[in-house]
Amino acid sequence: MSMMVSTKGRYALRVMIELAARCDEGVVCLKEIAEHQQISEKYLEAIVKRLVSAGLVIGTRGKGGGYRLAQTPDQCTVAAILRAAEGSLSPVNCLDDDCPRHGNCATLPMWRELNRIIDDYFQGISLEQLTAQAQALGDTGVV
């Protein structure tokens, strides 16, 4: 899949910003996040499942259960969040797949460089930075 950030990626960022902004509360229930973010709880379940699988979020079951960040916001990058939600940040499919033209593709070096630039850019933005921007705007996660 080539990189086009879908609603999954955008919503994953919103969830992570909200969890970072509310990290003092311990766990936050999915229903609260869904209501606050105005996103379907069912859709958020699938997104949070990906975030848990990627080790970015920890879920607690039962009464008083919910979700919390697995690491501090300064340790979590936008790249990690988008990869968890989207699967890839690659700008073109041929970088992810075994392309039969790899050996003689004149555009492949260009795509590799663009991929490196995209990765470096998202790697350089922490969840802490996004959360600070959201709070400065008076917004805890609407992206």
Secondary structure, DSSP 8 states (H G I E B T S, - for coil): ------HHHHHHHHHHHHHHHTGGGS-B-HHHHHHHHT--HHHHHHHHHHHHHTTSEEEE-STT-EEEESS-GGG-BHHHHHHHHHS---SSGGGTS--TTGGG-TTHHHHHHHHHHHHHHHHT-BHHHHHHHHHHTT-SS--
